[in-house]
Amino acid sequence: MKQAEIKITVQLDDNNVPDNILWESTDAETQEQVPVKSMMLALWDHNYKNSMRIDLWTKDMPVDEMKRFFYETLQTMGDSFLRATGENLIVEDLRDYCAHFADKMGINTKG
């Protein structure tokens, strides 16, 4: 059985606010740590039937990039939900909401 490991390193300032977030994967093309400005990790706890989340962003994450990050996360959640469930109609509703979100946040979705 193949196994991969994902490692996330969060460097904190004196007030425990993320200064840097680095991630690496044993299954990636490069074995180097990759710096990121924001992350969302969601895990499903089968025993308690609830989700566990870690949402972090560095203090220098620009607001316009955070808006784009949320927009793209919502879009890709729709992709994942469609692959997992085949529920096309509700994913179309989510896409409609994503378009509304992008419009309200002033996010350019073309190009």
VMD Tcl script that builds the backbone (N, CA, C; Angstrom):
set m [mol new atoms 333]
animate dup $m
set s [atomselect $m all]
$s set {name element resname resid chain x y z} {
  {N N MET 1 A 0.844 -1.181 0.000}
  {CA C MET 1 A 0.000 0.000 0.000}
  {C C MET 1 A 0.887 1.241 0.000}
  {N N LYS 2 A 0.549 2.182 -0.869}
  {CA C LYS 2 A 1.284 3.436 -0.939}
  {C C LYS 2 A 0.874 4.339 0.217}
  {N N GLN 3 A 1.813 5.116 0.708}
  {CA C GLN 3 A 1.537 6.044 1.798}
  {C C GLN 3 A 2.186 7.375 1.484}
  {N N ALA 4 A 1.502 8.463 1.802}
  {CA C ALA 4 A 2.045 9.807 1.638}
  {C C ALA 4 A 1.854 10.559 2.940}
  {N N GLU 5 A 2.745 11.492 3.168}
  {CA C GLU 5 A 2.659 12.310 4.381}
  {C C GLU 5 A 2.634 13.775 3.987}
  {N N ILE 6 A 1.736 14.523 4.612}
  {CA C ILE 6 A 1.647 15.965 4.417}
  {C C ILE 6 A 2.044 16.622 5.729}
  {N N LYS 7 A 2.951 17.556 5.640}
  {CA C LYS 7 A 3.433 18.244 6.837}
  {C C LYS 7 A 3.167 19.739 6.686}
  {N N ILE 8 A 2.571 20.329 7.710}
  {CA C ILE 8 A 2.300 21.762 7.740}
  {C C ILE 8 A 3.041 22.345 8.933}
  {N N THR 9 A 3.844 23.361 8.672}
  {CA C THR 9 A 4.593 24.033 9.721}
  {C C THR 9 A 4.078 25.467 9.823}
  {N N VAL 10 A 3.676 25.862 11.023}
  {CA C VAL 10 A 3.179 27.217 11.248}
  {C C VAL 10 A 4.155 27.921 12.179}
  {N N GLN 11 A 4.739 28.995 11.686}
  {CA C GLN 11 A 5.653 29.802 12.492}
  {C C GLN 11 A 4.851 30.959 13.069}
  {N N LEU 12 A 4.870 31.085 14.399}
  {CA C LEU 12 A 4.043 32.061 15.103}
  {C C LEU 12 A 4.869 33.209 15.649}
  {N N ASP 13 A 4.243 34.383 15.764}
  {CA C ASP 13 A 4.904 35.500 16.424}
  {C C ASP 13 A 4.702 35.377 17.938}
  {N N ASP 14 A 5.107 36.373 18.679}
  {CA C ASP 14 A 5.004 36.333 20.147}
  {C C ASP 14 A 3.550 36.288 20.639}
  {N N ASN 15 A 2.597 36.692 19.797}
  {CA C ASN 15 A 1.183 36.675 20.158}
  {C C ASN 15 A 0.445 35.476 19.562}
  {N N ASN 16 A 1.200 34.482 19.106}
  {CA C ASN 16 A 0.650 33.265 18.490}
  {C C ASN 16 A -0.138 33.531 17.216}
  {N N VAL 17 A 0.217 34.591 16.495}
  {CA C VAL 17 A -0.371 34.890 15.191}
  {C C VAL 17 A 0.581 34.337 14.127}
  {N N PRO 18 A 0.050 33.612 13.138}
  {CA C PRO 18 A 0.938 33.035 12.125}
  {C C PRO 18 A 1.740 34.084 11.353}
  {N N ASP 19 A 3.064 33.922 11.367}
  {CA C ASP 19 A 3.964 34.726 10.540}
  {C C ASP 19 A 4.169 34.041 9.190}
  {N N ASN 20 A 4.340 32.727 9.242}
  {CA C ASN 20 A 4.576 31.936 8.038}
  {C C ASN 20 A 3.868 30.596 8.156}
  {N N ILE 21 A 3.393 30.124 7.026}
  {CA C ILE 21 A 2.814 28.780 6.931}
  {C C ILE 21 A 3.555 28.074 5.806}
  {N N LEU 22 A 4.099 26.917 6.112}
  {CA C LEU 22 A 4.840 26.131 5.129}
  {C C LEU 22 A 4.224 24.747 5.045}
  {N N TRP 23 A 4.151 24.198 3.840}
  {CA C TRP 23 A 3.643 22.837 3.714}
  {C C TRP 23 A 4.550 22.059 2.783}
  {N N GLU 24 A 4.564 20.767 2.996}
  {CA C GLU 24 A 5.333 19.869 2.148}
  {C C GLU 24 A 4.641 18.513 2.126}
  {N N SER 25 A 4.892 17.773 1.065}
  {CA C SER 25 A 4.278 16.462 0.913}
  {C C SER 25 A 5.313 15.489 0.371}
  {N N THR 26 A 5.287 14.285 0.904}
  {CA C THR 26 A 6.204 13.259 0.404}
  {C C THR 26 A 5.808 12.807 -0.997}
  {N N ASP 27 A 4.607 13.154 -1.441}
  {CA C ASP 27 A 4.107 12.749 -2.753}
  {C C ASP 27 A 4.215 13.866 -3.789}
  {N N ALA 28 A 4.775 15.015 -3.398}
  {CA C ALA 28 A 4.883 16.161 -4.306}
  {C C ALA 28 A 6.073 15.992 -5.248}
  {N N GLU 29 A 6.052 16.751 -6.334}
  {CA C GLU 29 A 7.167 16.712 -7.278}
  {C C GLU 29 A 8.448 17.214 -6.634}
  {N N THR 30 A 8.338 18.213 -5.787}
  {CA C THR 30 A 9.494 18.746 -5.075}
  {C C THR 30 A 9.354 18.427 -3.593}
  {N N GLN 31 A 10.437 18.194 -2.937}
  {CA C GLN 31 A 10.397 17.886 -1.506}
  {C C GLN 31 A 10.652 19.122 -0.651}
  {N N GLU 32 A 10.610 20.286 -1.276}
  {CA C GLU 32 A 10.849 21.530 -0.547}
  {C C GLU 32 A 9.591 22.001 0.165}
  {N N GLN 33 A 9.798 22.758 1.245}
  {CA C GLN 33 A 8.666 23.388 1.916}
  {C C GLN 33 A 8.160 24.532 1.042}
  {N N VAL 34 A 6.848 24.618 0.893}
  {CA C VAL 34 A 6.233 25.649 0.062}
  {C C VAL 34 A 5.540 26.651 0.976}
  {N N PRO 35 A 5.893 27.937 0.879}
  {CA C PRO 35 A 5.223 28.938 1.714}
  {C C PRO 35 A 3.847 29.275 1.155}
  {N N VAL 36 A 2.870 29.430 2.060}
  {CA C VAL 36 A 1.514 29.850 1.699}
  {C C VAL 36 A 1.066 30.930 2.668}
  {N N LYS 37 A 0.063 31.693 2.274}
  {CA C LYS 37 A -0.447 32.768 3.122}
  {C C LYS 37 A -1.691 32.371 3.899}
  {N N SER 38 A -2.379 31.323 3.437}
  {CA C SER 38 A -3.618 30.925 4.095}
  {C C SER 38 A -3.865 29.448 3.869}
  {N N MET 39 A -4.605 28.821 4.793}
  {CA C MET 39 A -4.955 27.413 4.642}
  {C C MET 39 A -6.273 27.132 5.332}
  {N N MET 40 A -6.990 26.155 4.798}
  {CA C MET 40 A -8.201 25.639 5.422}
  {C C MET 40 A -8.087 24.125 5.377}
  {N N LEU 41 A -8.194 23.514 6.521}
  {CA C LEU 41 A -8.124 22.064 6.617}
  {C C LEU 41 A -9.390 21.585 7.300}
  {N N ALA 42 A -10.114 20.696 6.632}
  {CA C ALA 42 A -11.335 20.148 7.202}
  {C C ALA 42 A -11.204 18.634 7.266}
  {N N LEU 43 A -11.519 18.075 8.411}
  {CA C LEU 43 A -11.447 16.637 8.635}
  {C C LEU 43 A -12.787 16.153 9.153}
  {N N TRP 44 A -13.197 14.952 8.746}
  {CA C TRP 44 A -14.459 14.383 9.207}
  {C C TRP 44 A -14.192 13.361 10.299}
  {N N ASP 45 A -14.776 13.565 11.461}
  {CA C ASP 45 A -14.669 12.621 12.571}
  {C C ASP 45 A -15.850 11.656 12.486}
  {N N HIS 46 A -15.575 10.453 12.027}
  {CA C HIS 46 A -16.613 9.445 11.824}
  {C C HIS 46 A -17.279 9.039 13.146}
  {N N ASN 47 A -16.512 8.974 14.210}
  {CA C ASN 47 A -17.067 8.543 15.494}
  {C C ASN 47 A -18.065 9.545 16.067}
  {N N TYR 48 A -17.737 10.833 15.985}
  {CA C TYR 48 A -18.608 11.867 16.545}
  {C C TYR 48 A -19.524 12.497 15.505}
  {N N LYS 49 A -19.360 12.116 14.236}
  {CA C LYS 49 A -20.178 12.626 13.132}
  {C C LYS 49 A -20.159 14.157 13.062}
  {N N ASN 50 A -18.952 14.696 13.106}
  {CA C ASN 50 A -18.810 16.137 12.934}
  {C C ASN 50 A -17.474 16.452 12.273}
  {N N SER 51 A -17.364 17.685 11.815}
  {CA C SER 51 A -16.125 18.098 11.164}
  {C C SER 51 A -15.240 18.848 12.147}
  {N N MET 52 A -13.964 18.727 11.889}
  {CA C MET 52 A -12.953 19.457 12.647}
  {C C MET 52 A -12.212 20.324 11.642}
  {N N ARG 53 A -11.965 21.565 11.994}
  {CA C ARG 53 A -11.367 22.494 11.038}
  {C C ARG 53 A -10.205 23.251 11.642}
  {N N ILE 54 A -9.279 23.565 10.774}
  {CA C ILE 54 A -8.198 24.487 11.100}
  {C C ILE 54 A -8.155 25.503 9.970}
  {N N ASP 55 A -8.432 26.751 10.273}
  {CA C ASP 55 A -8.362 27.851 9.308}
  {C C ASP 55 A -7.309 28.822 9.813}
  {N N LEU 56 A -6.264 29.007 9.034}
  {CA C LEU 56 A -5.184 29.901 9.431}
  {C C LEU 56 A -4.797 30.801 8.262}
  {N N TRP 57 A -4.350 32.001 8.578}
  {CA C TRP 57 A -3.784 32.879 7.573}
  {C C TRP 57 A -2.734 33.738 8.246}
  {N N THR 58 A -1.746 34.122 7.469}
  {CA C THR 58 A -0.670 34.950 8.006}
  {C C THR 58 A -1.160 36.384 8.137}
  {N N LYS 59 A -0.510 37.113 9.010}
  {CA C LYS 59 A -0.953 38.486 9.254}
  {C C LYS 59 A -0.720 39.394 8.052}
  {N N ASP 60 A 0.105 38.952 7.094}
  {CA C ASP 60 A 0.316 39.763 5.901}
  {C C ASP 60 A -0.476 39.260 4.684}
  {N N MET 61 A -1.487 38.421 4.927}
  {CA C MET 61 A -2.364 37.955 3.849}
  {C C MET 61 A -3.234 39.124 3.402}
  {N N PRO 62 A -3.105 39.561 2.146}
  {CA C PRO 62 A -3.915 40.688 1.670}
  {C C PRO 62 A -5.404 40.331 1.615}
  {N N VAL 63 A -6.255 41.294 1.925}
  {CA C VAL 63 A -7.691 41.059 1.957}
  {C C VAL 63 A -8.204 40.640 0.580}
  {N N ASP 64 A -7.707 41.256 -0.489}
  {CA C ASP 64 A -8.181 40.873 -1.823}
  {C C ASP 64 A -7.821 39.420 -2.143}
  {N N GLU 65 A -6.661 38.962 -1.684}
  {CA C GLU 65 A -6.287 37.559 -1.886}
  {C C GLU 65 A -7.132 36.632 -1.005}
  {N N MET 66 A -7.505 37.091 0.197}
  {CA C MET 66 A -8.365 36.281 1.064}
  {C C MET 66 A -9.736 36.101 0.413}
  {N N LYS 67 A -10.270 37.163 -0.175}
  {CA C LYS 67 A -11.548 37.059 -0.876}
  {C C LYS 67 A -11.450 36.039 -2.013}
  {N N ARG 68 A -10.373 36.117 -2.779}
  {CA C ARG 68 A -10.172 35.182 -3.890}
  {C C ARG 68 A -10.011 33.756 -3.379}
  {N N PHE 69 A -9.281 33.609 -2.278}
  {CA C PHE 69 A -9.080 32.292 -1.670}
  {C C PHE 69 A -10.416 31.663 -1.268}
  {N N PHE 70 A -11.285 32.445 -0.629}
  {CA C PHE 70 A -12.605 31.930 -0.256}
  {C C PHE 70 A -13.415 31.562 -1.492}
  {N N TYR 71 A -13.401 32.423 -2.503}
  {CA C TYR 71 A -14.127 32.142 -3.736}
  {C C TYR 71 A -13.650 30.830 -4.358}
  {N N GLU 72 A -12.354 30.674 -4.518}
  {CA C GLU 72 A -11.822 29.454 -5.134}
  {C C GLU 72 A -12.078 28.226 -4.266}
  {N N THR 73 A -12.048 28.390 -2.950}
  {CA C THR 73 A -12.339 27.268 -2.053}
  {C C THR 73 A -13.786 26.822 -2.211}
  {N N LEU 74 A -14.703 27.766 -2.271}
  {CA C LEU 74 A -16.115 27.424 -2.490}
  {C C LEU 74 A -16.300 26.701 -3.827}
  {N N GLN 75 A -15.632 27.197 -4.870}
  {CA C GLN 75 A -15.735 26.562 -6.187}
  {C C GLN 75 A -15.220 25.120 -6.148}
  {N N THR 76 A -14.062 24.924 -5.548}
  {CA C THR 76 A -13.486 23.574 -5.533}
  {C C THR 76 A -14.241 22.645 -4.586}
  {N N MET 77 A -14.888 23.198 -3.553}
  {CA C MET 77 A -15.749 22.365 -2.714}
  {C C MET 77 A -16.910 21.834 -3.541}
  {N N GLY 78 A -17.426 22.647 -4.453}
  {CA C GLY 78 A -18.475 22.193 -5.353}
  {C C GLY 78 A -17.984 21.055 -6.237}
  {N N ASP 79 A -16.765 21.188 -6.773}
  {CA C ASP 79 A -16.182 20.117 -7.592}
  {C C ASP 79 A -16.075 18.826 -6.794}
  {N N SER 80 A -15.565 18.936 -5.579}
  {CA C SER 80 A -15.392 17.752 -4.727}
  {C C SER 80 A -16.734 17.126 -4.374}
  {N N PHE 81 A -17.716 17.966 -4.038}
  {CA C PHE 81 A -19.032 17.455 -3.669}
  {C C PHE 81 A -19.677 16.720 -4.844}
  {N N LEU 82 A -19.519 17.272 -6.046}
  {CA C LEU 82 A -20.071 16.624 -7.234}
  {C C LEU 82 A -19.422 15.263 -7.468}
  {N N ARG 83 A -18.097 15.199 -7.361}
  {CA C ARG 83 A -17.395 13.917 -7.531}
  {C C ARG 83 A -17.798 12.913 -6.463}
  {N N ALA 84 A -18.018 13.382 -5.240}
  {CA C ALA 84 A -18.319 12.474 -4.131}
  {C C ALA 84 A -19.769 11.993 -4.141}
  {N N THR 85 A -20.686 12.845 -4.601}
  {CA C THR 85 A -22.109 12.513 -4.463}
  {C C THR 85 A -22.872 12.422 -5.775}
  {N N GLY 86 A -22.377 13.048 -6.829}
  {CA C GLY 86 A -23.105 13.101 -8.088}
  {C C GLY 86 A -24.294 14.051 -8.059}
  {N N GLU 87 A -24.423 14.849 -7.011}
  {CA C GLU 87 A -25.559 15.771 -6.830}
  {C C GLU 87 A -25.363 17.040 -7.667}
  {N N ASN 88 A -25.665 16.951 -8.951}
  {CA C ASN 88 A -25.411 18.036 -9.883}
  {C C ASN 88 A -26.271 19.274 -9.615}
  {N N LEU 89 A -27.543 19.095 -9.279}
  {CA C LEU 89 A -28.440 20.237 -9.108}
  {C C LEU 89 A -28.001 21.162 -7.981}
  {N N ILE 90 A -27.611 20.603 -6.857}
  {CA C ILE 90 A -27.196 21.456 -5.739}
  {C C ILE 90 A -25.846 22.113 -6.026}
  {N N VAL 91 A -25.002 21.434 -6.795}
  {CA C VAL 91 A -23.720 22.039 -7.175}
  {C C VAL 91 A -23.963 23.216 -8.119}
  {N N GLU 92 A -24.964 23.116 -8.983}
  {CA C GLU 92 A -25.322 24.264 -9.820}
  {C C GLU 92 A -25.754 25.440 -8.945}
  {N N ASP 93 A -26.504 25.154 -7.879}
  {CA C ASP 93 A -26.891 26.220 -6.942}
  {C C ASP 93 A -25.658 26.834 -6.282}
  {N N LEU 94 A -24.715 25.998 -5.901}
  {CA C LEU 94 A -23.485 26.505 -5.288}
  {C C LEU 94 A -22.715 27.370 -6.284}
  {N N ARG 95 A -22.642 26.954 -7.534}
  {CA C ARG 95 A -21.978 27.760 -8.567}
  {C C ARG 95 A -22.666 29.129 -8.703}
  {N N ASP 96 A -24.008 29.130 -8.657}
  {CA C ASP 96 A -24.739 30.398 -8.708}
  {C C ASP 96 A -24.348 31.286 -7.530}
  {N N TYR 97 A -24.262 30.679 -6.341}
  {CA C TYR 97 A -23.856 31.461 -5.175}
  {C C TYR 97 A -22.422 31.976 -5.338}
  {N N CYS 98 A -21.537 31.148 -5.875}
  {CA C CYS 98 A -20.147 31.573 -6.078}
  {C C CYS 98 A -20.086 32.782 -7.012}
  {N N ALA 99 A -20.906 32.777 -8.054}
  {CA C ALA 99 A -20.952 33.925 -8.961}
  {C C ALA 99 A -21.440 35.164 -8.210}
  {N N HIS 100 A -22.451 34.998 -7.361}
  {CA C HIS 100 A -22.965 36.099 -6.538}
  {C C HIS 100 A -21.877 36.600 -5.580}
  {N N PHE 101 A -21.188 35.678 -4.928}
  {CA C PHE 101 A -20.102 36.018 -4.006}
  {C C PHE 101 A -19.027 36.820 -4.735}
  {N N ALA 102 A -18.612 36.336 -5.902}
  {CA C ALA 102 A -17.578 37.017 -6.677}
  {C C ALA 102 A -18.019 38.411 -7.048}
  {N N ASP 103 A -19.268 38.556 -7.450}
  {CA C ASP 103 A -19.796 39.864 -7.813}
  {C C ASP 103 A -19.780 40.805 -6.617}
  {N N LYS 104 A -20.272 40.335 -5.478}
  {CA C LYS 104 A -20.323 41.178 -4.260}
  {C C LYS 104 A -18.936 41.540 -3.744}
  {N N MET 105 A -17.954 40.652 -3.937}
  {CA C MET 105 A -16.600 40.898 -3.456}
  {C C MET 105 A -15.713 41.583 -4.483}
  {N N GLY 106 A -16.256 41.799 -5.683}
  {CA C GLY 106 A -15.467 42.459 -6.735}
  {C C GLY 106 A -14.330 41.594 -7.268}
  {N N ILE 107 A -14.570 40.291 -7.309}
  {CA C ILE 107 A -13.546 39.344 -7.765}
  {C C ILE 107 A -13.704 39.139 -9.269}
  {N N ASN 108 A -12.621 39.350 -10.014}
  {CA C ASN 108 A -12.628 39.117 -11.444}
  {C C ASN 108 A -12.442 37.624 -11.683}
  {N N THR 109 A -13.462 36.975 -12.226}
  {CA C THR 109 A -13.400 35.523 -12.437}
  {C C THR 109 A -13.015 35.181 -13.872}
  {N N LYS 110 A -12.767 36.159 -14.703}
  {CA C LYS 110 A -12.366 35.909 -16.090}
  {C C LYS 110 A -10.851 36.023 -16.211}
  {N N GLY 111 A -10.263 35.046 -16.872}
  {CA C GLY 111 A -8.832 35.114 -17.139}
  {C C GLY 111 A -7.942 34.649 -16.080}
}
mol reanalyze $m
mol bondsrecalc $m
mol representation Tube
mol addrep $m
